[in-house]
């Protein structure tokens, strides 16, 4: 028997389902100056050519932000899949009735 959780469908009012959009919708605010994965690659390339403490700290913070965003998204999915809908995410409207307006 397959797990129901593997087929859980979640639709958020965001333009993209990428981690940054989803975590921002859930309330996460990154602290790194690096705005995207592409920028992180540029920062990394620059750091390899000219290593500075600031560049290293920003790269580490960017990766930490991604880890924290993933944890937030994972916690959200776990909480709604376990019908814990009224606690941490009570500010979001969560429904499984797609015939009504949200």
C-alpha positions as CSV (number, residue, x, y, z in Angstrom):
1,X,0.0,0.0,0.0
2,X,1.4,3.4,-0.9
3,X,1.5,6.3,1.5
4,X,-1.1,8.9,1.1
5,X,1.5,11.6,2.0
6,X,3.4,10.8,-1.2
7,X,0.5,12.1,-3.2
8,X,-0.4,15.1,-1.1
9,X,-1.1,18.1,-3.4
10,X,-0.4,21.5,-2.1
11,X,-1.3,24.6,-4.0
12,X,0.0,27.9,-2.7
13,X,-0.8,31.4,-4.1
14,X,2.7,31.9,-5.5
15,X,3.9,32.3,-9.1
16,X,6.5,29.5,-8.7
17,X,6.8,26.5,-6.4
18,X,10.5,27.1,-5.9
19,X,11.9,27.1,-2.4
20,X,12.4,30.9,-2.2
21,X,8.8,31.7,-3.2
22,X,7.2,29.1,-1.0
23,X,9.3,29.9,2.1
24,X,8.7,33.7,1.6
25,X,4.9,33.0,1.5
26,X,5.3,31.0,4.7
27,X,7.0,34.0,6.3
28,X,10.7,33.3,5.9
29,X,13.0,36.3,5.3
30,X,16.5,35.4,4.2
31,X,19.4,37.5,5.6
32,X,22.0,36.9,3.0
33,X,22.9,39.6,0.4
34,X,22.9,36.8,-2.2
35,X,19.5,36.8,-3.9
36,X,19.6,33.6,-6.0
37,X,21.4,30.4,-6.8
38,X,22.9,32.0,-9.9
39,X,24.2,34.9,-7.8
40,X,25.6,32.3,-5.3
41,X,27.6,30.7,-8.1
42,X,29.0,34.1,-9.0
43,X,29.9,34.8,-5.4
44,X,31.6,31.4,-5.1
45,X,33.6,32.0,-8.3
46,X,34.7,35.4,-7.1
47,X,35.5,34.0,-3.6
48,X,37.7,31.3,-5.2
49,X,39.7,34.0,-7.1
50,X,39.8,36.5,-4.3
51,X,38.9,34.8,-0.9
52,X,37.6,37.3,1.6
53,X,35.9,36.7,5.0
54,X,32.9,38.7,3.8
55,X,32.4,36.6,0.7
56,X,32.8,33.4,2.8
57,X,30.3,34.6,5.4
58,X,27.8,35.5,2.7
59,X,28.1,32.1,1.0
60,X,27.7,30.3,4.3
61,X,24.7,32.5,5.2
62,X,23.1,31.9,1.8
63,X,23.4,28.1,2.4
64,X,22.1,28.5,5.9
65,X,19.1,30.5,4.6
66,X,18.3,27.7,2.2
67,X,18.5,25.1,4.9
68,X,16.2,27.2,7.2
69,X,13.8,27.8,4.3
70,X,13.7,24.1,3.5
71,X,13.0,23.3,7.2
72,X,10.1,25.8,7.2
73,X,8.6,24.3,4.1
74,X,9.1,20.8,5.4
75,X,7.5,21.7,8.7
76,X,4.5,23.2,6.9
77,X,3.9,20.2,4.8
78,X,4.3,17.9,7.8
79,X,1.9,19.9,9.8
80,X,-0.9,20.0,7.2
81,X,-0.4,16.3,6.4
82,X,-0.9,15.5,10.0
83,X,-4.0,17.6,10.3
84,X,-2.3,20.1,12.7
85,X,-3.9,22.9,10.7
86,X,-4.8,25.3,13.5
87,X,-1.4,25.9,15.2
88,X,1.6,27.4,13.6
89,X,0.0,28.1,10.3
90,X,-3.4,29.4,11.4
91,X,-2.9,32.6,9.4
92,X,-3.1,30.5,6.2
93,X,-6.4,29.1,4.8
94,X,-5.9,25.4,4.4
95,X,-8.6,23.4,2.7
96,X,-9.1,20.2,0.8
97,X,-12.4,21.4,-0.7
98,X,-11.5,22.8,-4.1
99,X,-15.1,23.6,-5.1
100,X,-15.3,26.6,-2.9
101,X,-13.6,30.0,-2.9
102,X,-10.5,30.3,-0.7
